[in-house]
């Protein structure tokens, strides 16, 4: 007989149990409750979500890669494409900075229209960087992937999250968003855009959420929304859910007008 008292592990401290299939509902609930508490503490009321490719670099990095490719005989076509697409990095950065400066000037206790991204590189880094350079908060909703995605260095540290479940990450994108900027991006960007459009089209999102499709050359070729109307798979009215833009000035004016008209007097930001 062992004279030492037996101290069983409390269930909420049992890591083996918490990582088990049986505890999945607890893990899902944690990815709702823990972010909610952090947003409350930071007084974040709502967001402007920026989607876009993780593959784009800043103009400086892209130009350096082109210089290296020319000198070392690398993939010149890829490097030249990188320079071309770096435009979207720089414009996401500039737009994020302007929106952050605007939101900081609203003179409200709660943090309104905080820039929110997936927290990774590329366009996500650019938007986080712009908000940081404007000395504002920004949110990074990172996701655990088989290939590690590290949070970019510009995300506000106490608003950097690491999700396991994609659907909980998407919940937080949608729940707090008051506007969405869709920069050029791949499958992940298209998934996030179309899920949002589906929620709006079906009335699951009842609040007014302006969506910017930024980069006319890209979006005109990547998704032919007019063809969907012509084939009868969507209504012509659905096209009004999106505003196409090709400049920081136009996007800024459109978003600030929509946000002012639809949300600054809204007593309940979460509907």
Residue pairs with C-beta under 8 A, 6 or more apart in sequence:
11 17
12 18
17 23
18 26
18 27
27 164
27 165
28 165
28 168
31 163
31 164
31 165
31 168
31 169
32 168
32 171
35 161
35 172
38 158
38 159
38 161
39 159
39 176
41 158
42 111
42 137
42 158
42 159
43 109
43 110
43 111
44 110
44 111
44 114
44 137
44 139
44 159
44 176
45 110
45 111
45 112
45 176
45 269
46 112
46 113
46 114
46 176
46 177
46 178
46 263
46 269
47 113
47 114
47 115
47 116
47 139
47 176
47 177
47 178
48 99
48 113
48 114
48 115
48 116
48 177
48 178
48 179
48 180
48 181
48 255
49 116
49 117
49 173
49 177
49 179
49 180
49 181
50 92
50 96
50 115
50 116
50 117
50 123
50 124
50 127
50 180
50 181
50 183
51 117
51 118
51 123
51 180
51 181
51 182
51 183
51 185
51 188
51 189
51 192
51 193
52 88
52 92
52 122
52 123
52 124
52 126
52 127
52 181
52 182
52 183
52 184
52 185
52 189
53 85
53 88
53 122
53 123
53 183
53 184
53 185
53 186
53 189
54 118
54 120
54 121
54 122
54 123
54 124
54 149
54 185
54 188
55 85
55 121
55 122
55 186
56 82
56 85
56 86
56 88
56 89
56 122
56 123
56 126
56 184
57 65
57 82
57 86
57 89
57 122
58 86
58 89
58 90
58 93
58 126
59 83
59 86
59 87
59 89
59 90
61 86
62 79
62 82
62 83
62 85
62 86
62 89
63 83
63 86
65 79
65 82
65 83
66 76
66 79
66 80
66 82
66 83
68 74
68 79
69 75
69 76
69 78
69 79
70 76
70 79
85 184
88 123
88 126
88 183
88 184
88 214
88 215
89 122
89 123
89 125
89 126
90 126
91 214
91 247
91 248
92 123
92 126
92 127
92 130
92 181
92 183
92 214
93 126
93 127
93 129
93 130
93 133
94 130
94 248
95 127
95 130
95 181
95 214
95 248
95 251
95 252
96 115
96 126
96 127
96 128
96 129
96 130
96 131
96 134
96 138
97 130
97 131
97 133
97 134
98 130
98 134
98 248
98 252
99 113
99 115
99 131
99 252
99 255
99 256
100 115
100 130
100 131
100 134
100 135
100 136
100 138
101 134
101 136
102 113
102 252
102 256
103 111
103 112
103 113
103 114
103 136
104 134
104 135
104 136
106 112
106 264
111 137
112 264
113 178
113 179
113 259
114 131
114 136
114 137
114 138
114 139
114 159
115 127
115 128
115 130
115 131
115 136
115 137
115 138
115 139
116 138
116 139
116 140
116 141
116 173
116 176
116 177
117 123
117 124
117 127
117 128
117 138
117 139
117 140
117 141
117 155
118 124
118 140
118 141
118 142
118 143
118 169
118 188
119 128
119 139
119 140
119 141
119 142
119 149
119 151
119 152
119 155
119 160
119 161
120 140
120 142
120 149
120 150
120 151
120 152
121 149
121 152
123 183
123 184
123 185
124 140
124 152
125 152
125 153
125 154
127 138
127 181
128 138
128 140
128 152
128 154
128 155
129 152
129 154
131 137
131 138
131 154
132 138
132 154
132 156
137 156
137 159
138 154
138 155
138 156
138 159
139 155
139 156
139 159
139 160
139 161
140 151
140 152
140 155
140 156
140 159
140 160
140 161
141 161
141 163
141 169
141 172
141 173
142 149
142 151
142 160
142 161
142 162
142 163
143 149
143 162
143 163
143 164
143 166
143 169
144 162
144 163
144 164
151 160
151 162
161 169
161 172
163 169
170 192
170 195
173 192
173 196
174 195
174 196
174 199
174 205
175 270
176 269
176 270
177 196
177 209
178 207
178 209
178 259
178 262
178 263
178 269
179 209
179 210
179 211
179 212
179 255
179 258
179 259
180 193
180 196
180 209
180 210
180 211
180 212
181 211
181 212
181 214
181 251
181 255
182 189
182 192
182 193
182 211
182 212
182 213
182 214
182 219
183 189
183 214
183 215
184 214
184 215
184 218
184 219
184 222
190 222
190 223
193 211
196 205
196 209
196 211
197 211
197 238
197 241
197 242
198 204
199 205
200 209
200 241
201 234
201 238
201 241
206 271
207 262
207 263
207 266
207 271
208 258
208 262
208 263
210 243
210 254
210 255
210 258
210 259
210 262
211 241
211 242
211 243
212 242
212 243
212 244
212 245
212 251
212 254
212 255
213 219
213 242
213 243
213 244
213 245
214 245
214 246
214 251
215 246
216 244
216 245
216 246
217 246
219 244
225 234
225 238
225 239
225 242
226 239
228 234
229 235
229 236
229 238
229 239
243 254
245 251
245 254
263 269
